[in-house]
């Protein structure tokens, strides 16, 4: 039987086909459309929240997302609120005060209603109410400034050319200062926050041969303030620290002899 001739080997042809999805523009439009739908959903969700919540609830939501610390400042002692707004006694607040009077401005912690902490707000209101209770105290109120710090509310009782907390070079309170401390004690006696008292002096030196210095004077004035507040109803166990810093934390750094550098600072802790 004759052998059948072998068929020639056929070549293998590979055909590459490129499929373009979505026609001429590809699938990029789908990503853009998805982003658009997501944005619209977020927008309508925002509208729903605005319509379904009260004003206080909206403030609470906004405060939840707000930062605690705002920008640092090269100088300053916090964001002043309350009486005088923290700026009327000096044009620039350059008071370096570690741990409560530092150089960071901060926002005030807020509760669920969107307002400042209830205790801090109540303290400011009570102090303002007491200082507005009589004509004499209203005149003295310009010596008081309240500053929100990381520890709590700092109340500064500041001297000037026409007012002094203490008789010159002594720890004896003036009658006007005693009136201020009575009002302050009455405003704070109902609270339970801890208190710190810090005394400051200007840079005027003692006369040669005089026993004493600005360190002992500032500490003695802080202690005299503590005793006066205790007589006005503040419980002794509320005091946390009594400090004297002499002229090392000047309110008016450009003029160390300025009388406004003499002051008493009472911090009401949160």
BAFI-3210 file (N, C-alpha, C; in Angstrom, 3 decimals, decimal comma, padded with zeros to 6 digits):
// residues 270
n [1|2|3|4|5|6|7|8|9|10|11|12|13|14|15|16|17|18|19|20|21|22|23|24|25|26|27|28|29|30|31|32|33|34|35|36|37|38|39|40|41|42|43|44|45|46|47|48|49|50|51|52|53|54|55|56|57|58|59|60|61|62|63|64|65|66|67|68|69|70|71|72|73|74|75|76|77|78|79|80|81|82|83|84|85|86|87|88|89|90|91|92|93|94|95|96|97|98|99|100|101|102|103|104|105|106|107|108|109|110|111|112|113|114|115|116|117|118|119|120|121|122|123|124|125|126|127|128|129|130|131|132|133|134|135|136|137|138|139|140|141|142|143|144|145|146|147|148|149|150|151|152|153|154|155|156|157|158|159|160|161|162|163|164|165|166|167|168|169|170|171|172|173|174|175|176|177|178|179|180|181|182|183|184|185|186|187|188|189|190|191|192|193|194|195|196|197|198|199|200|201|202|203|204|205|206|207|208|209|210|211|212|213|214|215|216|217|218|219|220|221|222|223|224|225|226|227|228|229|230|231|232|233|234|235|236|237|238|239|240|241|242|243|244|245|246|247|248|249|250|251|252|253|254|255|256|257|258|259|260|261|262|263|264|265|266|267|268|269|270]
n.u [000,864|000,537|002,386|000,905|001,352|002,950|001,307|002,052|003,524|001,501|001,781|001,699|-000,390|-000,543|-002,916|-003,220|-005,483|-006,640|-008,769|-010,737|-012,180|-015,365|-015,580|-014,667|-013,758|-012,820|-012,758|-012,605|-014,571|-016,297|-015,044|-014,959|-017,693|-018,438|-017,093|-018,509|-021,116|-020,586|-019,826|-022,234|-023,879|-022,668|-023,176|-026,014|-026,335|-025,206|-027,065|-029,271|-028,453|-028,271|-030,926|-032,099|-031,152|-030,686|-029,724|-027,862|-026,962|-025,730|-023,614|-022,216|-021,396|-019,767|-017,772|-016,641|-015,043|-013,268|-009,931|-007,892|-005,674|-004,578|-002,716|000,698|001,978|004,502|004,685|002,680|-000,163|-002,245|-005,725|-007,614|-010,573|-013,803|-013,800|-012,283|-011,136|-008,547|-006,716|-006,774|-005,197|-002,596|-001,011|000,232|000,323|002,711|003,414|005,371|004,693|005,081|003,245|000,455|000,328|001,467|003,011|001,174|-001,699|-004,956|-007,934|-011,013|-011,985|-014,962|-018,345|-021,003|-023,020|-021,885|-020,899|-018,429|-016,668|-018,830|-018,241|-016,107|-017,347|-019,321|-017,746|-016,541|-018,845|-019,809|-017,724|-017,757|-020,323|-020,108|-018,197|-019,601|-021,465|-021,380|-020,735|-018,163|-016,712|-017,051|-015,406|-012,966|-012,818|-011,414|-008,863|-008,750|-008,205|-009,141|-007,927|-007,916|-006,302|-004,175|-004,468|-006,713|-008,887|-007,151|-006,888|-005,923|-004,822|-004,006|-001,581|-001,396|-000,564|-002,334|-003,316|-002,724|-002,085|-000,810|000,697|003,546|006,422|005,705|003,776|001,221|-002,134|-003,897|-006,826|-008,508|-007,633|-008,336|-011,112|-011,448|-010,544|-012,412|-014,724|-013,824|-013,387|-016,022|-017,151|-015,856|-016,195|-018,200|-017,384|-015,371|-012,915|-009,330|-006,911|-004,307|-001,913|-000,039|002,608|003,843|006,417|007,686|010,795|012,140|014,798|015,648|016,509|019,974|021,232|018,770|016,736|015,568|014,054|012,955|012,081|011,292|009,376|007,415|006,577|005,602|003,469|001,811|001,120|-000,193|-002,401|-003,615|-004,354|-006,198|-008,200|-009,033|-010,171|-012,336|-013,955|-012,977|-012,149|-009,442|-008,214|-008,423|-006,352|-003,575|-000,963|001,368|003,124|006,036|007,477|009,046|010,517|010,664|008,842|007,704|005,043|005,194|007,641|009,362|009,643|010,782|010,314|007,738|004,643|002,587|003,707|003,631|001,653|-000,999|-001,688|-004,335|-005,167|-007,839|-008,382|-009,467]
n.v [-001,186|002,129|004,810|007,542|010,865|013,300|016,070|019,492|021,532|023,805|027,308|028,986|031,537|034,365|036,488|039,668|041,415|044,486|045,733|048,485|049,888|051,284|052,851|055,734|057,568|056,057|054,793|056,895|058,756|057,490|057,465|060,212|060,719|059,145|060,520|062,915|062,083|061,198|063,621|065,048|063,481|063,894|066,611|066,738|065,292|067,070|069,163|067,861|067,428|070,088|070,774|069,045|069,432|071,380|074,821|074,884|072,242|072,162|073,929|072,462|070,270|071,587|072,556|070,213|069,458|071,526|072,865|072,459|073,989|077,099|079,230|079,837|082,584|085,070|086,570|087,172|086,368|084,611|084,335|087,026|087,492|088,524|091,069|093,973|092,525|091,613|093,369|096,118|097,320|097,177|097,755|095,686|092,346|090,837|088,866|086,492|083,366|080,455|077,396|078,145|080,882|081,198|081,570|080,844|081,170|080,050|078,235|078,214|075,425|073,652|072,836|070,406|072,030|073,945|076,290|078,062|076,250|075,403|076,002|077,872|079,941|080,658|081,577|083,896|085,417|085,747|087,223|089,556|090,437|091,027|093,084|095,031|095,792|098,012|101,566|102,270|099,864|099,553|101,532|100,535|098,281|098,530|097,859|095,187|092,246|089,468|086,391|083,624|080,620|077,683|076,376|077,421|080,132|083,107|085,738|088,941|091,455|094,594|097,112|100,716|104,091|105,451|103,706|101,252|098,001|097,437|099,136|101,168|099,268|097,412|094,711|095,400|095,717|098,126|100,181|100,201|097,943|095,977|096,128|095,182|092,535|091,534|091,517|089,731|087,424|086,859|086,246|083,917|082,090|080,152|078,245|075,298|074,954|074,675|077,096|079,323|081,686|084,380|086,620|089,706|092,095|095,394|096,487|098,172|098,847|098,000|100,350|100,863|098,960|098,343|095,869|093,111|092,219|092,130|089,544|088,409|090,312|090,026|087,399|087,690|089,437|087,843|085,929|087,581|088,241|085,727|085,257|087,337|086,573|084,212|085,245|086,373|084,290|082,117|078,729|077,241|074,907|075,037|076,372|075,951|076,700|079,170|081,836|083,831|085,919|088,101|090,527|089,062|088,351|090,403|092,589|094,760|094,670|096,493|098,586|098,178|099,477|100,362|100,927|099,114|096,663|095,722|093,496|091,228|087,878|085,694|082,475|080,527|077,248|074,863]
n.w [000,000|-000,856|000,682|002,369|001,480|003,658|005,238|004,765|007,438|009,085|009,533|012,767|013,667|015,683|016,818|018,038|019,915|020,874|023,232|023,684|026,360|026,926|024,707|022,811|024,832|026,957|030,398|032,184|032,694|034,420|036,909|037,455|037,530|039,723|041,778|041,676|042,420|045,021|046,236|046,000|047,619|050,105|050,314|050,438|052,765|054,598|054,383|055,435|058,089|058,971|058,897|060,699|063,246|066,269|066,983|069,094|069,072|066,584|067,028|068,890|067,315|065,468|067,185|067,990|065,868|065,768|066,213|069,174|069,898|068,725|066,512|067,507|069,354|069,308|071,584|074,501|076,604|076,421|075,505|076,065|077,964|079,171|081,684|080,467|078,403|078,306|077,190|077,666|079,596|078,746|075,636|074,286|075,128|076,814|078,638|079,984|081,252|082,594|082,424|082,467|082,063|079,666|076,386|074,453|072,580|073,131|072,303|074,110|076,017|075,178|076,012|075,450|074,577|073,082|074,195|076,271|078,862|081,498|084,190|083,980|082,569|084,388|086,496|085,408|085,000|087,623|088,817|087,249|087,885|090,629|090,548|089,306|091,094|092,792|092,688|093,468|093,128|090,401|089,395|090,172|088,666|086,315|086,934|086,802|085,018|083,038|081,971|079,838|080,371|080,032|082,429|083,651|084,526|084,710|086,938|086,925|089,029|088,679|089,169|088,633|087,641|089,280|091,108|093,587|094,735|097,133|099,916|099,315|098,947|100,891|102,421|102,963|102,370|100,386|101,045|098,772|097,384|099,216|099,021|096,404|096,701|098,485|096,895|094,943|096,485|097,319|094,871|094,209|096,244|096,158|094,392|093,561|092,483|092,365|093,562|092,617|093,682|092,664|093,076|091,761|091,088|090,216|088,691|090,362|092,514|095,959|098,524|099,323|102,029|103,031|104,469|102,779|099,600|096,153|095,649|098,139|098,733|096,682|097,185|099,792|099,344|097,788|099,704|101,560|100,029|099,792|102,469|102,814|101,000|102,198|104,521|103,342|102,696|101,186|101,154|102,938|101,952|099,219|098,055|096,005|095,199|096,255|095,111|094,512|092,186|091,819|089,719|087,397|085,481|083,620|082,883|081,234|079,351|078,057|079,763|082,687|085,099|085,071|086,680|086,163|086,055|088,604|090,221|091,200|090,606|090,347|089,798|088,779|088,801|086,371]
ca.u [000,000|001,383|002,395|000,250|002,314|002,691|000,838|003,010|003,204|000,906|002,322|000,779|-000,530|-001,116|-003,551|-003,380|-006,633|-006,731|-010,155|-010,852|-013,442|-016,107|-015,586|-013,613|-013,247|-012,378|-013,587|-012,301|-015,798|-016,938|-014,405|-015,442|-019,102|-018,495|-016,714|-019,626|-022,208|-020,162|-019,913|-023,644|-024,401|-022,166|-023,870|-027,377|-026,227|-025,003|-028,352|-030,141|-027,993|-028,649|-032,358|-032,583|-030,528|-030,895|-028,559|-026,880|-026,364|-024,813|-022,405|-021,476|-020,760|-018,675|-016,694|-015,980|-014,044|-012,367|-008,676|-007,750|-004,663|-004,434|-001,329|001,535|002,359|005,827|004,508|001,285|-000,472|-003,514|-006,803|-008,327|-012,020|-014,360|-013,489|-011,165|-010,729|-007,152|-005,818|-006,930|-004,159|-001,376|-001,271|000,717|000,419|003,967|003,666|005,767|004,233|004,984|002,214|-000,813|000,340|002,518|002,911|000,304|-003,114|-005,729|-009,378|-011,546|-012,706|-016,398|-019,168|-021,839|-023,920|-021,149|-020,366|-017,269|-016,962|-019,827|-017,608|-015,348|-018,298|-019,966|-016,771|-016,455|-020,089|-019,883|-016,775|-018,281|-021,498|-019,650|-017,501|-020,587|-022,499|-021,331|-020,003|-016,756|-016,115|-017,027|-014,208|-011,798|-012,855|-010,425|-007,600|-008,923|-008,267|-009,279|-007,268|-008,071|-005,029|-004,288|-004,853|-008,023|-008,996|-006,222|-007,416|-004,815|-005,129|-002,834|-001,347|-001,056|-000,096|-003,328|-003,828|-001,728|-002,630|-000,138|001,476|004,844|007,480|005,200|002,752|-000,022|-003,111|-004,570|-008,282|-009,104|-007,307|-009,155|-012,449|-011,391|-010,403|-013,699|-015,593|-013,299|-013,658|-017,450|-017,462|-015,210|-016,383|-019,125|-016,768|-014,532|-011,651|-008,123|-006,447|-002,905|-001,725|001,329|002,926|004,802|006,850|008,455|012,236|012,748|015,595|015,559|017,589|021,100|021,127|017,416|016,558|014,484|014,273|011,707|011,630|010,530|008,222|006,375|006,031|004,815|002,213|000,959|000,594|-001,171|-003,607|-004,241|-005,004|-007,372|-009,238|-009,560|-011,083|-013,532|-014,795|-012,371|-011,643|-007,981|-007,732|-008,516|-005,123|-002,614|000,392|001,589|004,419|006,546|008,429|009,742|010,346|011,112|007,782|007,208|003,913|005,678|009,082|010,141|009,821|010,715|009,881|006,335|003,862|001,715|004,408|003,247|000,307|-001,290|-002,411|-005,062|-005,652|-008,881|-008,154|-010,660]
ca.v [000,000|003,325|005,704|008,835|011,968|014,151|017,432|020,519|022,167|025,137|028,309|029,444|033,000|034,931|037,778|040,469|042,315|045,462|046,150|049,793|049,903|052,535|053,636|056,690|058,261|055,143|054,724|057,986|059,466|056,797|057,955|061,576|060,646|058,626|061,626|063,858|061,507|061,223|065,006|065,404|062,780|064,610|067,897|066,526|064,887|068,305|069,858|067,123|067,719|071,468|070,858|068,130|069,729|072,722|075,701|074,448|070,990|072,478|074,495|071,360|069,512|072,404|072,620|068,909|069,396|072,672|072,531|072,945|075,038|077,921|079,554|080,389|083,966|085,295|087,092|087,228|085,551|083,898|085,097|087,699|087,578|089,124|092,466|094,578|091,741|091,228|094,225|097,550|097,855|097,291|097,593|094,365|091,434|090,099|088,284|085,084|082,737|079,024|076,601|078,813|082,213|081,069|082,367|080,215|081,518|078,826|078,345|077,766|074,159|073,867|071,703|069,899|073,075|074,836|077,423|077,758|075,383|076,049|076,569|079,062|081,006|081,099|082,348|085,234|086,145|086,109|088,301|090,766|090,869|091,648|094,331|096,015|095,938|099,342|102,558|102,191|098,701|099,775|102,322|099,676|097,151|098,704|097,247|093,728|091,630|088,015|085,753|082,173|079,937|076,229|075,898|077,940|081,586|083,893|087,063|089,836|092,714|095,301|098,491|101,723|105,327|105,968|102,633|100,289|096,949|097,451|100,330|101,062|098,519|096,612|093,708|095,914|096,034|099,412|100,008|099,862|096,549|095,154|096,068|094,293|091,148|091,126|091,179|088,519|086,300|086,538|085,642|082,611|081,223|079,061|077,260|074,293|074,844|075,062|078,459|079,672|083,134|084,726|088,028|090,291|093,455|096,030|096,274|099,184|098,183|098,489|101,252|100,156|098,792|097,923|094,421|092,666|092,278|091,951|088,160|088,251|091,208|089,437|086,240|088,182|089,997|086,711|085,347|088,534|088,083|084,455|085,441|088,191|085,766|083,287|086,022|086,691|083,115|081,047|077,657|077,149|073,756|075,278|076,987|074,953|077,264|080,591|082,069|085,179|085,857|089,388|091,248|088,164|088,170|091,769|092,833|095,779|094,383|097,644|099,525|097,374|100,286|100,727|100,409|098,010|095,402|095,280|092,914|089,925|086,989|084,585|081,534|079,599|076,066|074,155]
ca.w [000,000|-000,983|001,865|002,115|001,706|004,850|004,959|005,236|008,742|008,929|010,496|013,835|013,621|016,914|016,533|019,252|019,791|021,959|023,448|024,341|027,111|027,024|023,492|022,511|026,013|027,990|031,605|033,107|033,073|035,532|038,140|037,678|037,918|041,098|042,666|041,691|043,211|046,426|046,705|046,140|048,787|051,276|050,377|050,929|054,161|055,345|054,443|056,365|059,459|059,289|059,103|061,740|064,534|066,817|066,912|070,093|068,603|065,486|067,621|069,494|066,238|064,925|068,167|068,053|064,819|065,825|066,892|070,546|069,939|067,539|066,212|068,556|069,200|069,865|072,934|074,891|077,768|076,262|074,898|077,131|077,876|080,367|081,909|079,762|077,259|078,363|076,430|077,887|080,469|077,957|074,213|073,925|076,264|076,676|079,941|079,960|082,494|082,305|083,089|082,744|081,505|078,680|075,183|073,475|072,631|073,002|072,345|075,380|075,879|075,113|076,388|074,358|074,096|072,213|074,910|077,080|079,987|082,347|085,380|083,614|082,239|085,613|087,266|084,827|085,245|089,038|089,076|086,617|088,645|091,879|090,273|088,840|092,121|093,397|091,902|093,859|092,479|088,958|089,103|090,381|087,737|085,260|087,370|086,744|083,684|083,115|080,836|079,793|080,231|079,996|083,759|084,016|084,374|085,522|087,261|087,238|089,710|088,171|089,600|087,633|088,274|090,219|091,957|094,043|095,579|098,437|100,235|098,667|099,608|102,010|102,119|103,540|101,328|100,427|101,183|097,479|097,101|100,102|098,430|095,251|097,147|099,061|095,763|094,319|097,374|097,274|093,575|094,081|097,408|095,879|093,517|094,197|091,754|093,076|093,330|092,796|093,837|092,261|093,257|090,827|091,394|089,149|088,847|091,222|093,556|097,325|098,912|099,944|103,477|103,402|104,565|101,907|098,163|095,408|095,769|099,382|098,684|095,843|097,889|100,921|098,843|097,416|100,942|102,106|099,216|100,191|103,770|102,623|100,355|103,203|105,387|102,556|102,513|100,404|102,008|102,913|101,189|097,782|097,562|095,534|095,194|096,538|094,473|094,310|091,068|091,752|088,456|086,333|084,482|083,483|081,976|080,304|079,278|077,593|080,880|083,914|086,240|084,902|087,815|085,765|086,313|089,939|090,130|091,824|089,686|090,974|088,776|089,194|087,982|085,867]
c.u [000,891|001,243|001,833|001,227|001,896|002,277|001,868|002,538|002,688|001,500|001,248|000,771|-001,234|-001,633|-003,828|-004,485|-006,683|-008,161|-010,157|-012,202|-014,088|-016,039|-014,427|-012,970|-012,778|-013,307|-013,364|-013,564|-016,486|-016,365|-014,903|-016,896|-019,255|-018,124|-017,848|-020,771|-021,859|-020,270|-021,356|-024,262|-023,951|-022,889|-025,285|-027,382|-026,023|-026,310|-029,301|-029,752|-028,408|-030,135|-032,865|-032,006|-030,856|-029,612|-027,470|-026,197|-025,385|-023,521|-021,544|-020,746|-019,581|-017,490|-015,945|-014,846|-013,071|-011,101|-008,644|-006,785|-004,679|-003,000|-000,612|001,798|003,721|005,742|003,033|001,031|-001,800|-004,547|-007,635|-009,813|-012,503|-013,994|-012,224|-010,660|-009,261|-006,215|-005,875|-005,848|-002,839|-001,728|-000,843|000,855|001,650|004,354|004,071|005,433|004,085|003,861|000,968|-000,837|001,353|002,258|002,128|-001,119|-003,911|-007,200|-009,870|-012,274|-014,201|-017,148|-020,062|-022,812|-023,202|-020,577|-019,110|-017,659|-017,848|-019,192|-016,856|-016,287|-018,961|-019,028|-016,659|-017,698|-020,194|-018,945|-017,283|-019,476|-021,078|-019,004|-018,430|-021,640|-022,517|-020,532|-018,504|-016,060|-016,066|-015,804|-012,943|-011,719|-011,832|-009,058|-007,622|-008,952|-008,329|-008,772|-007,484|-006,719|-005,262|-004,706|-006,269|-008,070|-007,990|-006,779|-006,240|-005,353|-003,900|-002,774|-001,258|-000,650|-001,053|-003,859|-002,682|-002,410|-002,066|000,538|002,913|005,862|007,032|004,250|001,399|-000,964|-003,672|-006,074|-008,959|-008,843|-008,123|-010,566|-012,482|-011,342|-011,682|-014,647|-015,135|-013,577|-015,117|-017,826|-016,931|-015,554|-017,310|-018,518|-015,937|-013,205|-010,481|-007,663|-004,926|-002,810|-000,266|001,528|004,006|005,186|007,420|009,943|012,912|013,523|015,305|016,717|018,724|020,953|019,753|017,337|015,363|014,863|012,948|011,196|010,769|009,284|007,094|005,753|005,163|003,485|001,266|000,336|-000,436|-002,487|-004,344|-004,986|-006,257|-008,507|-009,839|-010,510|-012,393|-014,321|-014,203|-011,796|-010,136|-007,482|-007,864|-007,223|-004,096|-001,178|000,346|002,994|004,749|007,619|009,160|009,456|010,749|010,048|007,055|006,036|004,303|007,189|009,930|010,388|009,687|010,235|008,428|005,513|002,941|002,394|004,103|001,809|000,243|-002,098|-003,028|-005,617|-006,656|-008,797|-009,467|-010,877]
c.v [001,223|004,219|007,064|009,960|012,842|015,552|018,439|021,146|023,576|026,130|028,735|030,966|033,458|036,322|038,507|041,487|043,217|045,963|047,464|049,870|051,283|053,379|054,613|057,282|057,316|055,177|055,854|058,699|058,805|057,254|059,355|061,574|060,138|059,712|062,630|063,353|061,520|062,628|065,430|064,727|063,478|065,941|067,736|066,035|066,103|069,078|069,177|067,402|069,120|071,581|070,041|068,416|071,145|073,528|075,260|073,158|071,233|073,087|073,405|070,537|070,280|072,437|071,305|068,831|070,567|072,296|073,116|074,110|075,795|078,397|080,137|081,850|084,173|085,843|087,156|086,290|084,870|084,801|085,730|087,703|088,292|090,589|092,859|093,767|091,379|092,193|095,689|098,137|098,020|097,074|096,227|093,534|090,567|089,477|086,834|084,430|081,254|078,373|077,378|080,223|082,271|081,878|081,669|080,703|080,243|079,151|077,764|076,447|074,385|072,618|071,321|070,934|074,078|076,034|077,065|076,851|076,112|076,701|077,846|080,227|081,562|081,944|083,762|086,052|086,601|087,270|089,612|091,322|091,579|093,004|095,410|096,330|097,318|100,280|102,498|101,025|098,866|100,598|101,475|098,538|097,299|098,156|095,726|093,283|090,124|087,390|084,254|081,537|078,438|075,655|076,284|079,437|082,261|085,300|087,919|091,108|093,598|096,722|099,414|102,986|105,840|104,912|101,705|099,270|097,014|098,798|100,101|100,315|097,636|095,535|094,111|096,325|097,437|099,178|099,613|098,398|095,613|095,023|095,121|092,826|090,644|090,700|089,888|087,287|085,884|085,853|084,213|081,631|080,039|077,966|076,259|074,110|075,293|076,457|078,523|081,189|083,435|086,228|088,486|091,688|094,088|095,826|097,344|098,502|098,764|099,447|100,462|100,112|098,361|096,398|094,029|092,799|091,998|090,514|087,973|089,130|090,576|088,218|086,667|088,763|088,899|086,071|086,271|088,449|086,807|084,604|086,303|087,403|084,755|084,011|086,328|085,466|081,985|080,002|077,500|076,027|073,938|075,853|075,902|075,458|078,742|080,890|083,552|085,140|087,178|090,083|090,389|087,917|089,500|091,827|093,840|095,599|095,579|098,671|098,763|098,142|100,724|100,135|099,254|096,654|094,858|094,745|091,633|089,126|085,845|083,710|080,583|078,396|075,412|072,881]
c.w [000,000|000,252|001,488|002,394|002,922|004,429|005,480|006,574|008,520|009,961|011,515|013,846|014,904|016,609|017,842|019,035|021,029|022,064|024,214|025,008|027,051|025,791|023,446|023,763|027,106|029,191|032,583|033,573|034,253|036,869|038,470|038,142|039,352|042,111|042,791|042,563|044,695|047,010|046,909|047,362|050,074|051,445|050,928|052,385|055,053|055,476|055,424|057,809|059,874|059,583|060,279|063,114|064,971|066,698|067,891|069,663|067,460|066,004|068,248|068,449|065,667|065,880|068,277|067,029|064,846|066,568|068,289|070,620|068,630|067,458|067,409|068,271|069,859|071,275|073,219|076,028|077,642|075,622|075,987|076,907|079,116|080,459|081,166|078,584|077,217|077,661|076,832|078,778|079,744|076,501|073,726|075,179|076,071|078,001|079,811|081,277|082,248|083,059|083,411|082,228|080,388|077,438|074,094|073,661|072,404|072,894|073,653|075,184|075,973|075,500|075,220|073,833|073,221|072,925|075,659|078,234|080,989|083,560|085,088|083,303|083,486|086,466|086,726|085,117|086,692|089,370|088,483|087,398|089,922|091,618|089,732|089,893|092,765|092,503|092,201|093,158|090,964|088,555|089,226|089,365|086,618|085,651|087,213|085,289|083,869|081,825|080,934|079,521|080,187|081,340|084,129|083,765|085,289|085,692|087,698|087,875|089,548|088,717|088,387|088,374|089,344|091,179|092,339|094,937|096,998|098,658|099,780|099,525|100,752|101,492|102,701|102,409|101,502|100,583|099,866|097,119|097,974|099,562|097,228|095,682|097,820|097,946|095,100|095,179|097,354|095,964|093,477|095,191|097,136|095,014|094,295|093,474|092,601|092,683|093,467|092,848|093,541|092,392|092,292|091,323|090,134|089,460|089,689|092,347|094,935|097,590|099,558|101,466|103,946|103,415|103,697|100,450|097,468|095,442|097,014|099,370|097,857|096,514|099,065|100,474|098,377|098,652|101,588|101,331|099,588|101,509|103,655|101,978|101,321|104,150|104,666|102,165|101,698|101,359|101,837|102,000|099,675|097,200|097,230|095,585|095,539|096,044|094,432|093,246|090,867|090,420|087,266|085,267|084,298|082,516|080,906|080,185|078,863|078,684|082,196|085,136|086,145|086,047|087,445|085,899|087,710|089,870|090,925|090,833|090,460|089,863|089,386|088,266|087,586|086,655]
res [x|x|x|x|x|x|x|x|x|x|x|x|x|x|x|x|x|x|x|x|x|x|x|x|x|x|x|x|x|x|x|x|x|x|x|x|x|x|x|x|x|x|x|x|x|x|x|x|x|x|x|x|x|x|x|x|x|x|x|x|x|x|x|x|x|x|x|x|x|x|x|x|x|x|x|x|x|x|x|x|x|x|x|x|x|x|x|x|x|x|x|x|x|x|x|x|x|x|x|x|x|x|x|x|x|x|x|x|x|x|x|x|x|x|x|x|x|x|x|x|x|x|x|x|x|x|x|x|x|x|x|x|x|x|x|x|x|x|x|x|x|x|x|x|x|x|x|x|x|x|x|x|x|x|x|x|x|x|x|x|x|x|x|x|x|x|x|x|x|x|x|x|x|x|x|x|x|x|x|x|x|x|x|x|x|x|x|x|x|x|x|x|x|x|x|x|x|x|x|x|x|x|x|x|x|x|x|x|x|x|x|x|x|x|x|x|x|x|x|x|x|x|x|x|x|x|x|x|x|x|x|x|x|x|x|x|x|x|x|x|x|x|x|x|x|x|x|x|x|x|x|x|x|x|x|x|x|x|x|x|x|x|x|x|x|x|x|x|x|x]
***
